[in-house]
């Protein structure tokens, strides 16, 4: 007889995939925002903002992963974590850009 239903994602593989998505996006997003806002133009005041923004995005990514895992499935948690990582870093980029002008960028 045939197999019925969708294939399940193993928990250790899903955890590794979520970790890779969050940490990969964090590395890329942190490098971009640090270069754009903390180093360019001598914006030393933006270092704290960039660090805090990175922590907030990573924390929200793991929150999305955990809540989606509980409510849906590990496969959905991977998908929604990737979406949240991209959207979170885009929002951080925009917020840090606005704050850089507010803190005195020229």
N, C-alpha and C positions, 0 to 999 in steps of 0.2 A: 504494500500500500504506500501511497505517497505521503510526503511530509506536508502537514497543513499549517498554515499560519506563517508569519514572518520570522526570519532568523533573529535570534537574540544576540545582542552585543554583550560580550563578557565584561564583567565589572572591572577587572584589572586593566583590560585594554581601553575601556572607556575612561578610566581615571588617567591613564597615560595620555590619551588623546586630548582630554580636557586640559591637563597640565601643559601639554605642548602648545595648544592653542593660546592659552592665557599667557604663558611665559614668553612664547614667540611674539605675540602681539605686544606684550609689555616691553620687551627688549627693543623692538622696532619703534614703538610709540615713544618710549622714554628717550631714545637716542634722537629722534626727530625733534621732540619738544625741547629737549635740553639744548640742542644745537640752535634751534630757531629763537628761543626765548632767554636762555640763561647765559649763552656765550656771545651771541651777536649783539653788538652795540653796548657791551659792558653792563648788561642788565643783571647785576649781582642780586638785586632784590627779587628777581624771578626764580632763583634757585629753590627757595622754599615753596613757591607756588607750583613749580614743575614737580618737585618731589611729592608734595601733597596730592596733586592731580594724579600722578602715577599710582599712588597708594589707593586712592579712591576708585580709580578705574579697575585695578586688579581686584580689590575687595568686592566691587559690584559684579565683576565677572564670575568670581567664585560663588557669590550669592545666587546669581542666575543659574549657575551650574547645579548647585545643590538643590535649589527649589524646583528646577525643572526635572531633575533626577527623581525627586520624591513624587512630584505630581504626574509626571509622564513616564519617561523611560530614559535609559542611559544614551541611546542614540539621539533622542530629541535634546538631551542635555548637551551633547557635543555640538549639535547644530545651533541651538539657541545661544550657547556660550560663544561660538564664533561670531554670530551676529552681534551679540552684546559687546564683544571685544572691539569689533570694527566701529560700531556706533559710539562706544565709550571713548575711544581714542579720538574720533572725529569731534565729539563734544568737548573733550579736553583741549584739543587744538584750538577750537574756536574760543573757548572760555579763557585760555591762557593768552590768546592773541588780544582779546578785549582787555584783560587785566594788565597786559604789558603796556598798553597805551594809558591806562588809568594810573599805573605806577610810574609813568614818566618816560616812556619810549618816544623817540623822535622819528 
